[in-house]
Amino acid sequence: MRRIIFASKNEGKVEEVRYIFNDLKLEIISLSDVDFKGEIIESGNTFEENAMIKAAEIYDKYKIEVIADDSGLVVEQLNGEPGIYSARYAGSFAKDRENNEKLLNKLKSFPEPHRAKYFCAAVYFKGKEKYSAPGEVEGVIINEERGSMGFGYDPLFIPDGYDKTMAELEYGIKNKISHRYNAFSKLKNILRSNTD
Amino acid sequence: MRRIIFASKNEGKVEEVRYIFNDLKLEIISLSDVDFKGEIIESGNTFEENAMIKAAEIYDKYKIEVIADDSGLVVEQLNGEPGIYSARYAGSFAKDRENNEKLLNKLKSFPEPHRAKYFCAAVYFKGKEKYSAPGEVEGVIINEERGSMGFGYDPLFIPDGYDKTMAELEYGIKNKISHRYNAFSKLKNILRSNTD
């Protein structure tokens, strides 16, 4: 079966992306599957640049089709923070809980609602063939964590139109409304068409 | 009908691209059709960068989907010249004939065959959604012009597997083997899928 690398070690992301592509005849392998040990420096200034940097580096190493993303939370009252630093908001090796705490501390002095969006840049990379698509979901940040599913800021984020956080929503629902779903869905037609 | 801008004023290119997409329900309009008077500075270092620069500038101005390309001839014995400078090899406002003459002069001191390829970077641009794909056709440069169709270096370029120049080949044949066909064909699935 055709194999594609998803340039991530985040098992939560890997699972989401496999779920999105489960109707395609593709084996999506992760960086853990290929035992990738390197460190990729995400030196870009945008989600898209960072996603492309990851994808290009992995393509150069393994020479098979790569998909990648860079995602994060963009909070209005914080002028877009944590943005591309979402995963390392409280430091290079910060855990989700530490990032969430930092976010709540920063938001303490602001009135509710804390409008925010989850943003994702999804990319496809195959040498000179490249594709990039955005996806987002809007919502609010609440003042304490709720729910145990998902990862990242999911326990703090309630998408518009729902009364549950991303960490409380049923998996099938989260994965039809998420920023990552919106972005990666646009990749599907490319994955379908590139069959060589 | 859905309208897309092809960011070019080159009527030869416009015709080729319309031919490639003639099975899609799309109206492809050119920069002449929108009466675009500006000058786009192709300041990139690669075909892809130049194509993206053109597409982004036109998208910013008209806010509808844009396709664009940057194409050129890459000659082995000339270390890749004329490359991204193909259209202005003999000067900013050079005519095809002047560019061709300059090429032949440069190649005089080299033995045949003069291996070359036509390269095309085709791009799709819709804000944060971007796509870029390469296309190429390999062949040789001959020592005098033959044929009156096409444009650019077509009268000097014989694609591998044929004994006619691009300017002698039947239109339907040229447009199934050309660099531009190869690149823009990859765009078709994106144009098909983006229906909003």
Interface residues (C-beta under 8 A of the other chain):
Chain A: E48 A121 G127 K128 E129 K130 Y131 S132 A133 P134 K186 K188 N189 I190 R192 S193
Chain B: E48 A121 G127 K128 E129 K130 Y131 S132 A133 P134 K186 K188 N189 I190 R192 S193
